[in-house]
Amino acid sequence: MREVPVLPAKVSAVKWIVTRCLFGIVAVLVVSHYSPGNAWSEDLHVWNEGDVRVLRSLWIGSLPPLPKDPSNAFSDNPKAAELGRRFFLDNRFSGNAKVSCSTCHRPDMNFTDDLPVAHGMGAGTRRTMPLIGVAYNPWFFWDGRKDSLWSQALGPIENPREHGLTRTQCVSVIAKYYRKEYEEIFGPLPELSGQDWPLQAAPSPENPAALKKWVFVPREKRDAVNRIYANMGKAIAAFVRTILPGESRFDRYVAALIKGDKNTMKNTLSADEVMGLSLFIGKAKCINCHNGPLFSDGDFQIIHVPDPPGMPRDRGRADAIPKALMDEFNCAGIYSDAPAGDCDELRFMNTDVAEYIGAFKSPSLRNVAERAPYMHAGQLATLSQVLEFYRDLKPEQRTPQLDHGRLTDKELSQIEAFLRTLSGPVKVHQP
């Protein structure tokens, strides 16, 4: 029988080690080339036709022109927008002469702030919402209790925790400091002085003293005050509707994808960011609620985030439905400029209160990484906490809208990386 030569132990061990190392190197190269997360893989930047359609729908280039607001005849008036900008920045429209719209909607912070809840004259109960692209919204505030941007602008002014001012005081400030500009846009200011002209009067249940004075103001003067007050809101809305998102890295990536510029795509988003984008529109199904160029469906969802400790239960949209219907400044009201029957959102709104208990608006994700904390009352401090919250929902809380699949920690970090690519400049456009 022929003997098989046996190599010395040392030589065999060396050969085995070399062979295993070579095998390992080849395996790593093969796996890394074809696995997600490799920045130089061509496959990472290849999207099927359906994905391209989705990505194009999210692209800022797909943002349509500003929608018309039938309830605000001055929404695209440049002079109204300039007057509204001055109103927005003027702290004389507050009870302590220290609060303006820009106190909470800071221009240097994406027109929001970094507080868990808004703080004007006092602390509120909800987070300051961002103003980027809000002109595209059908409903306003976290709960949608206002159906127009100009009506929304009026709400905080008479809120004692925000501006703490009455509408008669607003009229007095306008007459004293803005008469010329106001009259050039809206027409002559009526004479509202005299014994029956109380300085601090408003139909506000939160301010009983002002409400009592309001009751004794003659009807024609109340109507005149309301019209001036409504016009103030319309001017502010004309300004706020010009606050729009600028191009982000995500948008540059999609623009390159549309052009077939693979080199720019690879140089714009990292591997983790692209994988996060793939998860966002795919497995994680974030796009269920955060879709369109503003990454929001504008609708209301029950997401089961707990109320902050010490705060009462916030019923969200459920309590807002009757408020929107009864609002004297809604689209169908006498201070609206909309023709009869031209208020579709209000006419066809879902009024099933029980369906919306604890529901809040899906906010835009544009510049989301720049505006911590998160949720309607700032309950979550970081984006990673938000993503973990959604992943860890209880089975009974996982509606089809909120079922995000079994996401790993790595996948959550990739989604967060993608969300950070949505940051871009905030632009104030001239109408």
Order of alpha helices (4+ residues) and beta strands (2+ residues): alpha-alpha-alpha-alpha-alpha-alpha-alpha-alpha-alpha-beta-alpha-alpha-alpha-beta-alpha-alpha-beta-alpha-alpha-beta
